[in-house]
Amino acid sequence: MTGTEPTGPEPAGELCLVTGATGYIGGRLVPELLDAGYRVRALARSPERLRDHPWAGRVEVVRGDVTDGDSLDGALRGVAVAYYLVHALGGGPGFEERDRAAARLFAERARLAGVRRIVYLGGLTPAGPSPESLSPHLRSRAEVGAVLLASGVPCTVLRAAVVIGSGSASFEMLRYLTERLPVMITPSWVGTRVQPIAVRDVLRYLVGSAAMPPEVSRTFDIGGPDVLTYEEMMHRYAEVAALPHRRILRVPMLSPGLSSLWIGLVTPVPRALARPLAESLRHEVVCAEHDIARWVPDPPGGPLSFDRALTLALQRVREARVDTRWSNAALPGAPSDPLPTDPDWAGGSLYTDHRTAPVAAPPGALWRVVEGIGGENGWYSFPLAWAVRGWLDRLAGGAGIRRGRRDAGRLRVGDALDFWRVEEIEPGRLLRLRAEMRVPGLAWLEMYAEPDPQHAGRSRYRQRALFHPRGLLGHLYWWSVSPFHAVVFGGMARNIAHAAEQLPAQPPAPASPA
């Protein structure tokens, strides 16, 4: 187990463990707990992905996994409240058993460590249907909650339906479906009633649950004040976003599988995540009680309305202040191996493609272009080729190129960037991306902004693509695409250099007082 020591005076509050700190909810919960006076320890399989978060210096970050008992023992030592915020959404075959085993291990080790309370965020399940009729995703979330409640540790299980907040998968699915399709042929589940909740209220309930008395150990339904069909949610979104009225036509034959394909084609949410989201909407999910208000009182005015939650989320998106995003979590099956330092790594080949370009601009201007790559700015070469590669990746079940970026101007380690993931960033010098598209091997792309040693005020752009093939298919893949590298990668280097040269000079920083 490794960690980074918190800086500054240590808070006097109880210690909370947050699992899933690299995810959408976990990344937002950590600063809320800190502001409430708690000390926080964050558990992550890749601690470096938390390095660039604004709160990183105020928490202890430990390396571990909820499936590894030894790492859990260290992570849970001295913890008063443990937040369990991990699940295998879209995790492929066998994910229910993996979720079940991980929850059992976590519950056992939390009990042995003397944890005072476990807090879990699950999914709101309908009251009528039998568990067997639920989607595998909802069924697994309910089972994990039951496992934690049976642990012997007082447990708070919060059950939420659709979470509305900037960057949430549910919000982005709703946003892109409504914005891109003025006329929609939709599955019948758009007529199902759901009770959405603002992410701010979810975080308020999570933080408040830490202070519940030991005799409270149960599930709580949490939701906003509005109960709506998904069709009504799309119409309400159009009104809040000032879009023309949307025409929605329902058809009965769109199964969850076909629905996920439809969602994957229209929105950035890939099929692996779209399917469990669509399946969760087949049944009515409305809160049966609001008992949590007894222990976590409602704020003045009550929980945020659906329209207010939309307004705040859209404002965050427009101001590029999205703290975390659904894409923070890597897709199931996406490569996660770090860049090898030895060409003979794993006993195989490491193919490379090198490009350099002189830049008649200072390194700072070049870095602004490098850090702003992807998303709306594109990849500076052969847009059709990138688009086709993105569509092929979507058809293969990958992320595709439309995942975009969390922030239009700044990147941090762990950010998703279209079908790449930021593996390393040295501000002003290096951006290293790890490919998460479907390829028979592992791939990286490095971009450097370096001063030109021969010419003051100028710079040099250096680019390196690397590929570690998996089996014969991997070698064939590299050699089949290498003829296009001169166009794609060569054009990319030239165009990035040209874009940096076209940027207006930044004004000098004001002089500091003596």
Disulfide bonds with the S-S distance in Angstrom:
none
